[in-house]
Amino acid sequence: MLCPQCGAESASGTAFCRQCGTKLNQDQATAETVPPAPSEPTVEPAVEHDVESSGGAAAEVEPAVAFEPAAESKSEPASQPVPQSGFKKPVFNKPVPKKAVIAAIAIAAVTLIAFTAWSLLGSSPKISAEQVESDLIKECGLTTGFLSSSYVEDTPYEVTSFEVVSTEKLPKGGDLTNMETYDVEVKGTVANESFESTFAGSVQYIWYPEELRVDDEEFVLMTDLEVADVSTKPLKGIDYVSDTDEDCEYENEEISFDEKDGTYTSVLTRTEVMGTWFVKESVDQKYVFEFDEEHGWQAEGEPELSNQKTEWLIAGKTFELTEYPQSGNYDGSVVSSISLGPIDENGAQVSATYTYDYTTTQVSAISSSWTYQNVNLSGDLTGTVSREPGSGYAELMLKDEANGVSFTFRLSDDEEDAKAKCMRGSIETESVVLVRDATSTNDMYDASDLVYTMKDASE
């Protein structure tokens, strides 16, 4: 059957044209499918010619056939009518594939959603990143940082980057019927001399319409910063260690900083020097620290100690007697000095020389059996000096084996003794007689509360 619109042939019984989609008239289709009955051929009567006028016998003429039905062809479709001159054949689109229809629908849906979102956002009030950053600094302490650590100096943080990631309008509720609440997601970086922290979080703001604003504040911060994620890394090593002693000095201090496979370490090495006027002790210390994002720098155990040294500052010094008790049998004058030689590091070997000259002021009575004698001593001394590590005291013990004379001294870092650089002690003799009793025992010489002061102590 033929389409009345485009002339294309379609199969019998088809409701729509396969070329242009025009609805076909089924009655017409039925009529076209039944061919008309052939009409009887008409025979026109033969024309009699005047033989005489033609000059010959009359020819016989076959009857003319006015209509002869064409042979019916079942296999070939009817040809499309040829358009008349001056008539332009209409152009019709081909049927659209199903996939193309689906794609077009999807594109239209996405476009609609995007337009709707743009319309909503475009109509919402905007809050600037500058305001949020300023509010977080003033109200939430953003520049105090996210990590507090021992072993570093506290320095102020600065915001090195800041960004508002998104702003979401929240549903209205409660009494805030005339105001809108927004959830603002932010991210940024803060840093000081020791650490750098990258963070992400959110805060909530209230938007006030113009008639309700105070001091022209359109957006007012409503909550603290809720931190969703924070990551901190050190920018340098530690600054100090906490177990320092005010009585100590520290020399040759060095601090290293290293990163390997995401692990940060800092090592401090130094020489601790603890000294008094009479001794100097030193020890090399090594502290190892590892960085932890939650707690900052953490010491890895006790410090390693090495190269311990003791230097006795009294070695090679001369001490002179400056105080002598004047009482009883010991009244008199004394001139004495002790010169110390080398002292080994452990104080186990001390050598010295000494003189001790006592002149009595007691007068021996002729009628009495008591005789007061002068004492003149000198010789070589050997002994030891000992001290508890870290204490401010030491004990010096010296003996003249040949004369049986012993000295015992206490060295102190007390303010008075340290200022004068003096040692306090006593002398005992085993055979030197101070007072001789002709009828009884002899009184050996001994004296206490002696004070020896370092000669040229200012040097």
TORKOL-4160 file (C-alpha; in steps of 0.2 Angstrom, whole numbers, padded with zeros to 4 digits, m for minus):
459
<pt num="1" X="0000" Y="0000" Z="0000"/>
<pt num="2" X="0006" Y="0018" Z="m0004"/>
<pt num="3" X="0008" Y="0032" Z="0009"/>
<pt num="4" X="m0002" Y="0047" Z="0005"/>
<pt num="5" X="0011" Y="0058" Z="0012"/>
<pt num="6" X="0028" Y="0052" Z="0005"/>
<pt num="7" X="0022" Y="0039" Z="m0008"/>
<pt num="8" X="0032" Y="0025" Z="0000"/>
<pt num="9" X="0025" Y="0008" Z="m0001"/>
<pt num="10" X="0022" Y="m0002" Z="0015"/>
<pt num="11" X="0016" Y="m0019" Z="0018"/>
<pt num="12" X="m0002" Y="m0023" Z="0018"/>
<pt num="13" X="m0010" Y="m0021" Z="0035"/>
<pt num="14" X="0004" Y="m0009" Z="0041"/>
<pt num="15" X="m0004" Y="0005" Z="0053"/>
<pt num="16" X="0010" Y="0018" Z="0050"/>
<pt num="17" X="0022" Y="0022" Z="0035"/>
<pt num="18" X="0039" Y="0015" Z="0038"/>
<pt num="19" X="0047" Y="0030" Z="0030"/>
<pt num="20" X="0039" Y="0045" Z="0037"/>
<pt num="21" X="0027" Y="0038" Z="0051"/>
<pt num="22" X="0011" Y="0044" Z="0044"/>
<pt num="23" X="m0004" Y="0034" Z="0049"/>
<pt num="24" X="m0011" Y="0024" Z="0034"/>
<pt num="25" X="m0030" Y="0023" Z="0030"/>
<pt num="26" X="m0034" Y="0005" Z="0031"/>
<pt num="27" X="m0049" Y="0006" Z="0020"/>
<pt num="28" X="m0038" Y="0013" Z="0007"/>
<pt num="29" X="m0026" Y="0000" Z="0009"/>
<pt num="30" X="m0039" Y="m0013" Z="0007"/>
<pt num="31" X="m0046" Y="m0005" Z="m0009"/>
<pt num="32" X="m0028" Y="m0004" Z="m0016"/>
<pt num="33" X="m0025" Y="m0022" Z="m0012"/>
<pt num="34" X="m0040" Y="m0028" Z="m0023"/>
<pt num="35" X="m0036" Y="m0025" Z="m0041"/>
<pt num="36" X="m0051" Y="m0019" Z="m0052"/>
<pt num="37" X="m0059" Y="m0031" Z="m0064"/>
<pt num="38" X="m0053" Y="m0029" Z="m0082"/>
<pt num="39" X="m0065" Y="m0020" Z="m0093"/>
<pt num="40" X="m0070" Y="m0027" Z="m0110"/>
<pt num="41" X="m0060" Y="m0021" Z="m0124"/>
<pt num="42" X="m0069" Y="m0010" Z="m0136"/>
<pt num="43" X="m0068" Y="m0012" Z="m0154"/>
<pt num="44" X="m0071" Y="0002" Z="m0165"/>
<pt num="45" X="m0079" Y="0000" Z="m0182"/>
<pt num="46" X="m0068" Y="m0001" Z="m0197"/>
<pt num="47" X="m0068" Y="0014" Z="m0208"/>
<pt num="48" X="m0073" Y="0011" Z="m0226"/>
<pt num="49" X="m0061" Y="0019" Z="m0238"/>
<pt num="50" X="m0066" Y="0024" Z="m0255"/>
<pt num="51" X="m0057" Y="0012" Z="m0266"/>
<pt num="52" X="m0059" Y="0022" Z="m0280"/>
<pt num="53" X="m0051" Y="0037" Z="m0271"/>
<pt num="54" X="m0037" Y="0026" Z="m0264"/>
<pt num="55" X="m0033" Y="0019" Z="m0280"/>
<pt num="56" X="m0032" Y="0001" Z="m0274"/>
<pt num="57" X="m0042" Y="m0013" Z="m0267"/>
<pt num="58" X="m0048" Y="m0010" Z="m0250"/>
<pt num="59" X="m0036" Y="m0017" Z="m0236"/>
<pt num="60" X="m0043" Y="m0027" Z="m0222"/>
<pt num="61" X="m0041" Y="m0018" Z="m0205"/>
<pt num="62" X="m0039" Y="m0027" Z="m0189"/>
<pt num="63" X="m0050" Y="m0020" Z="m0175"/>
<pt num="64" X="m0041" Y="m0008" Z="m0163"/>
<pt num="65" X="m0039" Y="m0013" Z="m0145"/>
<pt num="66" X="m0043" Y="0001" Z="m0134"/>
<pt num="67" X="m0037" Y="m0007" Z="m0117"/>
<pt num="68" X="m0026" Y="m0021" Z="m0113"/>
<pt num="69" X="m0023" Y="m0025" Z="m0095"/>
<pt num="70" X="m0005" Y="m0026" Z="m0090"/>
<pt num="71" X="0002" Y="m0042" Z="m0084"/>
<pt num="72" X="0002" Y="m0043" Z="m0065"/>
<pt num="73" X="0019" Y="m0044" Z="m0056"/>
<pt num="74" X="0019" Y="m0051" Z="m0038"/>
<pt num="75" X="0037" Y="m0049" Z="m0035"/>
<pt num="76" X="0041" Y="m0031" Z="m0039"/>
<pt num="77" X="0033" Y="m0017" Z="m0029"/>
<pt num="78" X="0025" Y="m0002" Z="m0037"/>
<pt num="79" X="0036" Y="0011" Z="m0042"/>
<pt num="80" X="0036" Y="0028" Z="m0033"/>
<pt num="81" X="0027" Y="0042" Z="m0042"/>
<pt num="82" X="0038" Y="0054" Z="m0051"/>
<pt num="83" X="0036" Y="0071" Z="m0044"/>
<pt num="84" X="0029" Y="0084" Z="m0056"/>
<pt num="85" X="0040" Y="0098" Z="m0062"/>
<pt num="86" X="0041" Y="0112" Z="m0050"/>
<pt num="87" X="0036" Y="0101" Z="m0035"/>
<pt num="88" X="0049" Y="0098" Z="m0022"/>
<pt num="89" X="0048" Y="0082" Z="m0013"/>
<pt num="90" X="0047" Y="0084" Z="0006"/>
<pt num="91" X="0062" Y="0077" Z="0017"/>
<pt num="92" X="0057" Y="0067" Z="0032"/>
<pt num="93" X="0068" Y="0061" Z="0047"/>
<pt num="94" X="0072" Y="0043" Z="0049"/>
<pt num="95" X="0066" Y="0034" Z="0065"/>
<pt num="96" X="0077" Y="0039" Z="0080"/>
<pt num="97" X="0086" Y="0024" Z="0088"/>
<pt num="98" X="0081" Y="0020" Z="0106"/>
<pt num="99" X="0099" Y="0023" Z="0113"/>
<pt num="100" X="0099" Y="0040" Z="0107"/>
<pt num="101" X="0082" Y="0044" Z="0115"/>
<pt num="102" X="0088" Y="0038" Z="0132"/>
<pt num="103" X="0104" Y="0048" Z="0130"/>
<pt num="104" X="0094" Y="0064" Z="0126"/>
<pt num="105" X="0083" Y="0061" Z="0141"/>
<pt num="106" X="0098" Y="0059" Z="0152"/>
<pt num="107" X="0106" Y="0075" Z="0146"/>
<pt num="108" X="0090" Y="0084" Z="0149"/>
<pt num="109" X="0089" Y="0078" Z="0166"/>
<pt num="110" X="0107" Y="0083" Z="0171"/>
<pt num="111" X="0104" Y="0100" Z="0163"/>
<pt num="112" X="0088" Y="0102" Z="0173"/>
<pt num="113" X="0097" Y="0097" Z="0190"/>
<pt num="114" X="0112" Y="0108" Z="0186"/>
<pt num="115" X="0100" Y="0123" Z="0183"/>
<pt num="116" X="0090" Y="0120" Z="0198"/>
<pt num="117" X="0106" Y="0119" Z="0209"/>
<pt num="118" X="0113" Y="0134" Z="0201"/>
<pt num="119" X="0097" Y="0143" Z="0204"/>
<pt num="120" X="0096" Y="0138" Z="0223"/>
<pt num="121" X="0114" Y="0142" Z="0226"/>
<pt num="122" X="0114" Y="0158" Z="0216"/>
<pt num="123" X="0100" Y="0164" Z="0227"/>
<pt num="124" X="0108" Y="0160" Z="0244"/>
<pt num="125" X="0118" Y="0172" Z="0254"/>
<pt num="126" X="0137" Y="0170" Z="0252"/>
<pt num="127" X="0150" Y="0170" Z="0267"/>
<pt num="128" X="0168" Y="0174" Z="0263"/>
<pt num="129" X="0183" Y="0164" Z="0267"/>
<pt num="130" X="0191" Y="0179" Z="0274"/>
<pt num="131" X="0177" Y="0181" Z="0287"/>
<pt num="132" X="0177" Y="0163" Z="0292"/>
<pt num="133" X="0196" Y="0163" Z="0294"/>
<pt num="134" X="0195" Y="0179" Z="0304"/>
<pt num="135" X="0182" Y="0172" Z="0315"/>
<pt num="136" X="0191" Y="0156" Z="0318"/>
<pt num="137" X="0207" Y="0165" Z="0323"/>
<pt num="138" X="0197" Y="0177" Z="0336"/>
<pt num="139" X="0184" Y="0165" Z="0342"/>
<pt num="140" X="0191" Y="0147" Z="0341"/>
<pt num="141" X="0210" Y="0150" Z="0343"/>
<pt num="142" X="0215" Y="0144" Z="0326"/>
<pt num="143" X="0233" Y="0152" Z="0328"/>
<pt num="144" X="0236" Y="0142" Z="0344"/>
<pt num="145" X="0239" Y="0127" Z="0333"/>
<pt num="146" X="0234" Y="0109" Z="0335"/>
<pt num="147" X="0249" Y="0102" Z="0345"/>
<pt num="148" X="0258" Y="0107" Z="0361"/>
<pt num="149" X="0274" Y="0098" Z="0364"/>
<pt num="150" X="0288" Y="0098" Z="0377"/>
<pt num="151" X="0306" Y="0101" Z="0372"/>
<pt num="152" X="0301" Y="0116" Z="0360"/>
<pt num="153" X="0299" Y="0134" Z="0362"/>
<pt num="154" X="0281" Y="0141" Z="0361"/>
<pt num="155" X="0280" Y="0152" Z="0346"/>
<pt num="156" X="0264" Y="0159" Z="0338"/>
<pt num="157" X="0256" Y="0150" Z="0324"/>
<pt num="158" X="0251" Y="0158" Z="0307"/>
<pt num="159" X="0238" Y="0153" Z="0295"/>
<pt num="160" X="0247" Y="0149" Z="0279"/>
<pt num="161" X="0232" Y="0143" Z="0268"/>
<pt num="162" X="0213" Y="0143" Z="0271"/>
<pt num="163" X="0199" Y="0138" Z="0260"/>
<pt num="164" X="0180" Y="0137" Z="0262"/>
<pt num="165" X="0176" Y="0120" Z="0254"/>
<pt num="166" X="0157" Y="0120" Z="0254"/>
<pt num="167" X="0142" Y="0129" Z="0262"/>
<pt num="168" X="0126" Y="0120" Z="0265"/>
<pt num="169" X="0110" Y="0127" Z="0271"/>
<pt num="170" X="0102" Y="0117" Z="0285"/>
<pt num="171" X="0084" Y="0114" Z="0289"/>
<pt num="172" X="0075" Y="0128" Z="0300"/>
<pt num="173" X="0070" Y="0123" Z="0317"/>
<pt num="174" X="0066" Y="0129" Z="0334"/>
<pt num="175" X="0063" Y="0148" Z="0336"/>
<pt num="176" X="0075" Y="0153" Z="0322"/>
<pt num="177" X="0061" Y="0155" Z="0310"/>
<pt num="178" X="0067" Y="0171" Z="0302"/>
<pt num="179" X="0085" Y="0165" Z="0301"/>
<pt num="180" X="0095" Y="0153" Z="0291"/>
<pt num="181" X="0108" Y="0141" Z="0297"/>
<pt num="182" X="0123" Y="0136" Z="0287"/>
<pt num="183" X="0136" Y="0122" Z="0289"/>
<pt num="184" X="0153" Y="0128" Z="0282"/>
<pt num="185" X="0166" Y="0116" Z="0278"/>
<pt num="186" X="0184" Y="0122" Z="0278"/>
<pt num="187" X="0202" Y="0117" Z="0276"/>
<pt num="188" X="0218" Y="0125" Z="0279"/>
<pt num="189" X="0236" Y="0125" Z="0286"/>
<pt num="190" X="0244" Y="0133" Z="0301"/>
<pt num="191" X="0262" Y="0133" Z="0305"/>
<pt num="192" X="0275" Y="0140" Z="0318"/>
<pt num="193" X="0294" Y="0138" Z="0319"/>
<pt num="194" X="0292" Y="0120" Z="0325"/>
<pt num="195" X="0277" Y="0112" Z="0317"/>
<pt num="196" X="0265" Y="0113" Z="0302"/>
<pt num="197" X="0247" Y="0106" Z="0304"/>
<pt num="198" X="0235" Y="0103" Z="0289"/>
<pt num="199" X="0217" Y="0102" Z="0295"/>
<pt num="200" X="0199" Y="0100" Z="0289"/>
<pt num="201" X="0183" Y="0103" Z="0298"/>
<pt num="202" X="0167" Y="0113" Z="0299"/>
<pt num="203" X="0158" Y="0127" Z="0308"/>
<pt num="204" X="0140" Y="0133" Z="0308"/>
<pt num="205" X="0134" Y="0151" Z="0305"/>
<pt num="206" X="0118" Y="0160" Z="0307"/>
<pt num="207" X="0112" Y="0171" Z="0294"/>
<pt num="208" X="0102" Y="0186" Z="0299"/>
<pt num="209" X="0090" Y="0196" Z="0288"/>
<pt num="210" X="0094" Y="0214" Z="0287"/>
<pt num="211" X="0080" Y="0219" Z="0299"/>
<pt num="212" X="0088" Y="0208" Z="0313"/>
<pt num="213" X="0106" Y="0212" Z="0311"/>
<pt num="214" X="0117" Y="0219" Z="0324"/>
<pt num="215" X="0132" Y="0230" Z="0319"/>
<pt num="216" X="0128" Y="0225" Z="0301"/>
<pt num="217" X="0133" Y="0207" Z="0304"/>
<pt num="218" X="0125" Y="0196" Z="0291"/>
<pt num="219" X="0133" Y="0180" Z="0297"/>
<pt num="220" X="0137" Y="0176" Z="0315"/>
<pt num="221" X="0148" Y="0161" Z="0321"/>
<pt num="222" X="0137" Y="0149" Z="0331"/>
<pt num="223" X="0149" Y="0134" Z="0335"/>
<pt num="224" X="0167" Y="0130" Z="0338"/>
<pt num="225" X="0178" Y="0122" Z="0324"/>
<pt num="226" X="0174" Y="0104" Z="0324"/>
<pt num="227" X="0190" Y="0096" Z="0317"/>
<pt num="228" X="0187" Y="0081" Z="0306"/>
<pt num="229" X="0205" Y="0078" Z="0302"/>
<pt num="230" X="0222" Y="0085" Z="0306"/>
<pt num="231" X="0239" Y="0080" Z="0301"/>
<pt num="232" X="0255" Y="0088" Z="0309"/>
<pt num="233" X="0273" Y="0086" Z="0305"/>
<pt num="234" X="0289" Y="0094" Z="0313"/>
<pt num="235" X="0298" Y="0107" Z="0303"/>
<pt num="236" X="0314" Y="0106" Z="0314"/>
<pt num="237" X="0320" Y="0096" Z="0329"/>
<pt num="238" X="0319" Y="0100" Z="0348"/>
<pt num="239" X="0325" Y="0116" Z="0356"/>
<pt num="240" X="0330" Y="0110" Z="0373"/>
<pt num="241" X="0328" Y="0095" Z="0386"/>
<pt num="242" X="0319" Y="0098" Z="0402"/>
<pt num="243" X="0331" Y="0088" Z="0414"/>
<pt num="244" X="0343" Y="0103" Z="0415"/>
<pt num="245" X="0352" Y="0107" Z="0432"/>
<pt num="246" X="0354" Y="0125" Z="0437"/>
<pt num="247" X="0370" Y="0120" Z="0445"/>
<pt num="248" X="0377" Y="0113" Z="0429"/>
<pt num="249" X="0384" Y="0121" Z="0413"/>
<pt num="250" X="0382" Y="0113" Z="0396"/>
<pt num="251" X="0395" Y="0114" Z="0383"/>
<pt num="252" X="0396" Y="0108" Z="0365"/>
<pt num="253" X="0377" Y="0107" Z="0362"/>
<pt num="254" X="0372" Y="0101" Z="0345"/>
<pt num="255" X="0354" Y="0096" Z="0339"/>
<pt num="256" X="0351" Y="0086" Z="0323"/>
<pt num="257" X="0334" Y="0083" Z="0314"/>
<pt num="258" X="0331" Y="0069" Z="0302"/>
<pt num="259" X="0316" Y="0061" Z="0293"/>
<pt num="260" X="0316" Y="0043" Z="0286"/>
<pt num="261" X="0301" Y="0033" Z="0279"/>
<pt num="262" X="0289" Y="0046" Z="0288"/>
<pt num="263" X="0298" Y="0044" Z="0305"/>
<pt num="264" X="0305" Y="0060" Z="0312"/>
<pt num="265" X="0319" Y="0060" Z="0325"/>
<pt num="266" X="0329" Y="0073" Z="0334"/>
<pt num="267" X="0345" Y="0070" Z="0343"/>
<pt num="268" X="0353" Y="0081" Z="0356"/>
<pt num="269" X="0371" Y="0079" Z="0361"/>
<pt num="270" X="0380" Y="0090" Z="0374"/>
<pt num="271" X="0393" Y="0089" Z="0388"/>
<pt num="272" X="0386" Y="0092" Z="0405"/>
<pt num="273" X="0398" Y="0101" Z="0417"/>
<pt num="274" X="0396" Y="0102" Z="0435"/>
<pt num="275" X="0409" Y="0111" Z="0445"/>
<pt num="276" X="0413" Y="0118" Z="0462"/>
<pt num="277" X="0428" Y="0128" Z="0466"/>
<pt num="278" X="0438" Y="0112" Z="0470"/>
<pt num="279" X="0432" Y="0100" Z="0457"/>
<pt num="280" X="0425" Y="0099" Z="0439"/>
<pt num="281" X="0415" Y="0084" Z="0433"/>
<pt num="282" X="0410" Y="0082" Z="0415"/>
<pt num="283" X="0400" Y="0069" Z="0405"/>
<pt num="284" X="0394" Y="0068" Z="0387"/>
<pt num="285" X="0375" Y="0066" Z="0385"/>
<pt num="286" X="0365" Y="0059" Z="0371"/>
<pt num="287" X="0346" Y="0061" Z="0370"/>
<pt num="288" X="0336" Y="0053" Z="0356"/>
<pt num="289" X="0318" Y="0060" Z="0353"/>
<pt num="290" X="0305" Y="0053" Z="0341"/>
<pt num="291" X="0290" Y="0063" Z="0334"/>
<pt num="292" X="0272" Y="0058" Z="0338"/>
<pt num="293" X="0257" Y="0067" Z="0330"/>
<pt num="294" X="0247" Y="0066" Z="0346"/>
<pt num="295" X="0260" Y="0071" Z="0359"/>
<pt num="296" X="0274" Y="0079" Z="0349"/>
<pt num="297" X="0292" Y="0075" Z="0353"/>
<pt num="298" X="0295" Y="0060" Z="0365"/>
<pt num="299" X="0311" Y="0055" Z="0373"/>
<pt num="300" X="0317" Y="0038" Z="0369"/>
<pt num="301" X="0322" Y="0031" Z="0386"/>
<pt num="302" X="0336" Y="0038" Z="0397"/>
<pt num="303" X="0350" Y="0048" Z="0390"/>
<pt num="304" X="0366" Y="0039" Z="0385"/>
<pt num="305" X="0381" Y="0044" Z="0395"/>
<pt num="306" X="0399" Y="0043" Z="0390"/>
<pt num="307" X="0416" Y="0050" Z="0392"/>
<pt num="308" X="0414" Y="0054" Z="0410"/>
<pt num="309" X="0429" Y="0065" Z="0417"/>
<pt num="310" X="0434" Y="0072" Z="0434"/>
<pt num="311" X="0446" Y="0086" Z="0436"/>
<pt num="312" X="0452" Y="0091" Z="0453"/>
<pt num="313" X="0454" Y="0110" Z="0453"/>
<pt num="314" X="0464" Y="0109" Z="0469"/>
<pt num="315" X="0479" Y="0099" Z="0461"/>
<pt num="316" X="0494" Y="0110" Z="0461"/>
<pt num="317" X="0487" Y="0123" Z="0473"/>
<pt num="318" X="0495" Y="0128" Z="0489"/>
<pt num="319" X="0484" Y="0131" Z="0505"/>
<pt num="320" X="0490" Y="0141" Z="0520"/>
<pt num="321" X="0484" Y="0140" Z="0537"/>
<pt num="322" X="0473" Y="0156" Z="0541"/>
<pt num="323" X="0464" Y="0151" Z="0557"/>
<pt num="324" X="0470" Y="0142" Z="0572"/>
<pt num="325" X="0460" Y="0140" Z="0589"/>
<pt num="326" X="0468" Y="0150" Z="0603"/>
<pt num="327" X="0463" Y="0140" Z="0619"/>
<pt num="328" X="0471" Y="0131" Z="0633"/>
<pt num="329" X="0487" Y="0122" Z="0630"/>
<pt num="330" X="0486" Y="0126" Z="0611"/>
<pt num="331" X="0489" Y="0145" Z="0614"/>
<pt num="332" X="0503" Y="0150" Z="0602"/>
<pt num="333" X="0506" Y="0154" Z="0585"/>
<pt num="334" X="0506" Y="0142" Z="0570"/>
<pt num="335" X="0513" Y="0144" Z="0552"/>
<pt num="336" X="0508" Y="0130" Z="0541"/>
<pt num="337" X="0506" Y="0127" Z="0522"/>
<pt num="338" X="0501" Y="0112" Z="0512"/>
<pt num="339" X="0505" Y="0111" Z="0493"/>
<pt num="340" X="0495" Y="0098" Z="0483"/>
<pt num="341" X="0503" Y="0089" Z="0469"/>
<pt num="342" X="0495" Y="0079" Z="0455"/>
<pt num="343" X="0478" Y="0071" Z="0458"/>
<pt num="344" X="0472" Y="0056" Z="0447"/>
<pt num="345" X="0455" Y="0057" Z="0440"/>
<pt num="346" X="0447" Y="0046" Z="0453"/>
<pt num="347" X="0456" Y="0054" Z="0467"/>
<pt num="348" X="0464" Y="0038" Z="0473"/>
<pt num="349" X="0481" Y="0045" Z="0473"/>
<pt num="350" X="0485" Y="0062" Z="0480"/>
<pt num="351" X="0503" Y="0069" Z="0484"/>
<pt num="352" X="0508" Y="0084" Z="0494"/>
<pt num="353" X="0521" Y="0093" Z="0504"/>
<pt num="354" X="0518" Y="0102" Z="0520"/>
<pt num="355" X="0526" Y="0112" Z="0534"/>
<pt num="356" X="0519" Y="0115" Z="0552"/>
<pt num="357" X="0528" Y="0126" Z="0564"/>
<pt num="358" X="0519" Y="0129" Z="0581"/>
<pt num="359" X="0527" Y="0141" Z="0594"/>
<pt num="360" X="0519" Y="0140" Z="0611"/>
<pt num="361" X="0515" Y="0155" Z="0621"/>
<pt num="362" X="0513" Y="0145" Z="0637"/>
<pt num="363" X="0526" Y="0147" Z="0650"/>
<pt num="364" X="0533" Y="0132" Z="0659"/>
<pt num="365" X="0533" Y="0134" Z="0678"/>
<pt num="366" X="0550" Y="0130" Z="0686"/>
<pt num="367" X="0541" Y="0122" Z="0700"/>
<pt num="368" X="0529" Y="0112" Z="0689"/>
<pt num="369" X="0532" Y="0096" Z="0681"/>
<pt num="370" X="0523" Y="0102" Z="0665"/>
<pt num="371" X="0534" Y="0107" Z="0650"/>
<pt num="372" X="0527" Y="0115" Z="0635"/>
<pt num="373" X="0536" Y="0112" Z="0619"/>
<pt num="374" X="0536" Y="0119" Z="0601"/>
<pt num="375" X="0531" Y="0109" Z="0586"/>
<pt num="376" X="0541" Y="0109" Z="0570"/>
<pt num="377" X="0535" Y="0097" Z="0557"/>
<pt num="378" X="0538" Y="0095" Z="0538"/>
<pt num="379" X="0538" Y="0081" Z="0525"/>
<pt num="380" X="0529" Y="0072" Z="0511"/>
<pt num="381" X="0510" Y="0068" Z="0512"/>
<pt num="382" X="0501" Y="0055" Z="0502"/>
<pt num="383" X="0482" Y="0051" Z="0503"/>
<pt num="384" X="0465" Y="0051" Z="0494"/>
<pt num="385" X="0451" Y="0063" Z="0490"/>
<pt num="386" X="0433" Y="0057" Z="0488"/>
<pt num="387" X="0417" Y="0064" Z="0483"/>
<pt num="388" X="0399" Y="0058" Z="0480"/>
<pt num="389" X="0395" Y="0062" Z="0462"/>
<pt num="390" X="0385" Y="0078" Z="0460"/>
<pt num="391" X="0387" Y="0083" Z="0479"/>
<pt num="392" X="0395" Y="0099" Z="0485"/>
<pt num="393" X="0407" Y="0091" Z="0497"/>
<pt num="394" X="0423" Y="0081" Z="0497"/>
<pt num="395" X="0435" Y="0073" Z="0510"/>
<pt num="396" X="0454" Y="0075" Z="0508"/>
<pt num="397" X="0464" Y="0063" Z="0519"/>
<pt num="398" X="0484" Y="0065" Z="0520"/>
<pt num="399" X="0497" Y="0057" Z="0530"/>
<pt num="400" X="0515" Y="0058" Z="0533"/>
<pt num="401" X="0520" Y="0041" Z="0537"/>
<pt num="402" X="0538" Y="0045" Z="0542"/>
<pt num="403" X="0533" Y="0057" Z="0556"/>
<pt num="404" X="0516" Y="0050" Z="0560"/>
<pt num="405" X="0506" Y="0065" Z="0556"/>
<pt num="406" X="0489" Y="0065" Z="0548"/>
<pt num="407" X="0478" Y="0078" Z="0541"/>
<pt num="408" X="0459" Y="0077" Z="0538"/>
<pt num="409" X="0450" Y="0090" Z="0528"/>
<pt num="410" X="0433" Y="0093" Z="0522"/>
<pt num="411" X="0430" Y="0103" Z="0506"/>
<pt num="412" X="0413" Y="0112" Z="0504"/>
<pt num="413" X="0404" Y="0122" Z="0491"/>
<pt num="414" X="0395" Y="0132" Z="0504"/>
<pt num="415" X="0394" Y="0150" Z="0500"/>
<pt num="416" X="0407" Y="0156" Z="0513"/>
<pt num="417" X="0420" Y="0142" Z="0509"/>
<pt num="418" X="0417" Y="0143" Z="0491"/>
<pt num="419" X="0420" Y="0162" Z="0491"/>
<pt num="420" X="0436" Y="0160" Z="0501"/>
<pt num="421" X="0441" Y="0143" Z="0493"/>
<pt num="422" X="0446" Y="0136" Z="0510"/>
<pt num="423" X="0446" Y="0119" Z="0517"/>
<pt num="424" X="0443" Y="0115" Z="0536"/>
<pt num="425" X="0451" Y="0101" Z="0545"/>
<pt num="426" X="0462" Y="0094" Z="0559"/>
<pt num="427" X="0480" Y="0088" Z="0562"/>
<pt num="428" X="0485" Y="0073" Z="0573"/>
<pt num="429" X="0502" Y="0067" Z="0578"/>
<pt num="430" X="0507" Y="0050" Z="0584"/>
<pt num="431" X="0524" Y="0054" Z="0592"/>
<pt num="432" X="0525" Y="0073" Z="0593"/>
<pt num="433" X="0523" Y="0079" Z="0611"/>
<pt num="434" X="0515" Y="0096" Z="0614"/>
<pt num="435" X="0515" Y="0095" Z="0633"/>
<pt num="436" X="0528" Y="0084" Z="0643"/>
<pt num="437" X="0523" Y="0078" Z="0660"/>
<pt num="438" X="0538" Y="0072" Z="0669"/>
<pt num="439" X="0528" Y="0061" Z="0681"/>
<pt num="440" X="0514" Y="0055" Z="0670"/>
<pt num="441" X="0509" Y="0053" Z="0651"/>
<pt num="442" X="0514" Y="0064" Z="0637"/>
<pt num="443" X="0501" Y="0075" Z="0629"/>
<pt num="444" X="0503" Y="0072" Z="0610"/>
<pt num="445" X="0500" Y="0087" Z="0598"/>
<pt num="446" X="0483" Y="0088" Z="0589"/>
<pt num="447" X="0473" Y="0102" Z="0584"/>
<pt num="448" X="0456" Y="0104" Z="0576"/>
<pt num="449" X="0446" Y="0118" Z="0568"/>
<pt num="450" X="0460" Y="0122" Z="0557"/>
<pt num="451" X="0456" Y="0133" Z="0541"/>
<pt num="452" X="0468" Y="0132" Z="0526"/>
<pt num="453" X="0464" Y="0145" Z="0512"/>
<pt num="454" X="0470" Y="0143" Z="0494"/>
<pt num="455" X="0485" Y="0154" Z="0490"/>
<pt num="456" X="0481" Y="0166" Z="0476"/>
<pt num="457" X="0463" Y="0161" Z="0476"/>
<pt num="458" X="0458" Y="0174" Z="0464"/>
<pt num="459" X="0469" Y="0166" Z="0450"/>
